[in-house]
Amino acid sequence: MSLERSIMAFAGFMVLLSLALTALVHHNFVWLTVFVGANLFQSAFTGFCPAAMLMRKMGIKSEAELCKLKQ
């Protein structure tokens, strides 16, 4: 799985987790959903994503890097 797809999967998981926690544990977990959404929004403009930096350190490669490996 590429870095870009991993980021989308992680963000989607975090949104679903925060909504479940909001419904089942405490209403203030909705702020986790707000944080994830705001982080996605700002990364679209700045290119800075802490989760992507962490995933890169874990060895996940981007689409471009995976395409180079296939050639």
VOPAGU-2260 file (C-alpha; in pm, 1 decimal, decimal comma):
REM VOPAGU-2260
SITE   aa  ch    i         X         Y         Z
SITE  MET   A    0       0,0       0,0       0,0
SITE  SER   A    1     133,5     341,7     -89,9
SITE  LEU   A    2     187,8     629,8     151,3
SITE  GLU   A    3     -99,2     828,3       0,8
SITE  ARG   A    4    -345,8     542,8      43,4
SITE  SER   A    5    -214,7     470,6     391,9
SITE  ILE   A    6    -283,1     831,6     492,2
SITE  MET   A    7    -640,4     812,5     360,5
SITE  ALA   A    8    -698,9     480,8     539,7
SITE  PHE   A    9    -554,7     615,3     866,0
SITE  ALA   A   10    -759,5     936,2     849,4
SITE  GLY   A   11   -1077,6     742,0     775,2
SITE  PHE   A   12   -1010,4     504,9    1063,3
SITE  MET   A   13    -946,3     794,1    1302,4
SITE  VAL   A   14   -1271,4     967,4    1201,3
SITE  LEU   A   15   -1473,6     648,6    1252,8
SITE  LEU   A   16   -1297,8     576,8    1583,5
SITE  SER   A   17   -1360,6     927,9    1712,2
SITE  LEU   A   18   -1727,2     911,7    1614,1
SITE  ALA   A   19   -1765,2     579,2    1794,1
SITE  LEU   A   20   -1591,0     719,5    2102,3
SITE  THR   A   21   -1816,3    1026,2    2087,4
SITE  ALA   A   22   -2128,1     810,2    2077,4
SITE  LEU   A   23   -2017,5     550,4    2332,3
SITE  VAL   A   24   -1780,5     721,3    2575,6
SITE  HIS   A   25   -1801,1    1100,3    2591,2
SITE  HIS   A   26   -1926,1    1379,5    2367,8
SITE  ASN   A   27   -1592,5    1564,4    2379,3
SITE  PHE   A   28   -1430,8    1300,1    2158,8
SITE  VAL   A   29   -1590,0    1490,0    1870,6
SITE  TRP   A   30   -1286,7    1721,5    1896,0
SITE  LEU   A   31   -1071,0    1436,1    1769,1
SITE  THR   A   32   -1283,4    1435,6    1453,6
SITE  VAL   A   33   -1234,9    1811,6    1424,9
SITE  PHE   A   34    -857,3    1771,9    1465,9
SITE  VAL   A   35    -835,4    1503,7    1196,2
SITE  GLY   A   36   -1042,6    1711,8     954,1
SITE  ALA   A   37    -841,2    2026,8    1020,0
SITE  ASN   A   38    -516,1    1834,9     974,1
SITE  LEU   A   39    -634,4    1695,4     640,0
SITE  PHE   A   40    -741,5    2041,5     528,3
SITE  GLN   A   41    -414,7    2213,1     617,0
SITE  SER   A   42    -203,4    1932,3     467,5
SITE  ALA   A   43    -381,9    1978,5     134,6
SITE  PHE   A   44    -241,2    2331,4     117,3
SITE  THR   A   45      91,8    2300,8     296,5
SITE  GLY   A   46     196,2    1943,4     222,3
SITE  PHE   A   47     287,5    1899,8     591,0
SITE  CYS   A   48     139,1    1586,0     745,8
SITE  PRO   A   49     279,6    1445,0    1071,2
SITE  ALA   A   50     122,5    1103,7    1002,7
SITE  ALA   A   51     297,6    1088,2     664,4
SITE  MET   A   52     631,4    1167,3     826,9
SITE  LEU   A   53     576,5     885,9    1077,8
SITE  MET   A   54     470,3     640,4     808,5
SITE  ARG   A   55     777,0     726,8     599,0
SITE  LYS   A   56     995,6     641,4     897,3
SITE  MET   A   57     811,3     309,5     916,3
SITE  GLY   A   58     918,7     240,7     558,8
SITE  ILE   A   59     597,6     304,1     365,7
SITE  LYS   A   60     678,0     426,4      14,8
SITE  SER   A   61     491,0     681,9    -195,6
SITE  GLU   A   62     316,5     603,0    -525,9
SITE  ALA   A   63     609,8     751,6    -718,5
SITE  GLU   A   64     862,8     541,0    -528,3
SITE  LEU   A   65     656,1     226,3    -585,0
SITE  CYS   A   66     635,3     301,7    -960,6
SITE  LYS   A   67    1013,1     334,9    -978,7
SITE  LEU   A   68    1052,5      -3,6    -810,6
SITE  LYS   A   69     826,1    -167,8   -1070,8
SITE  GLN   A   70    1041,4     -47,9   -1362,2
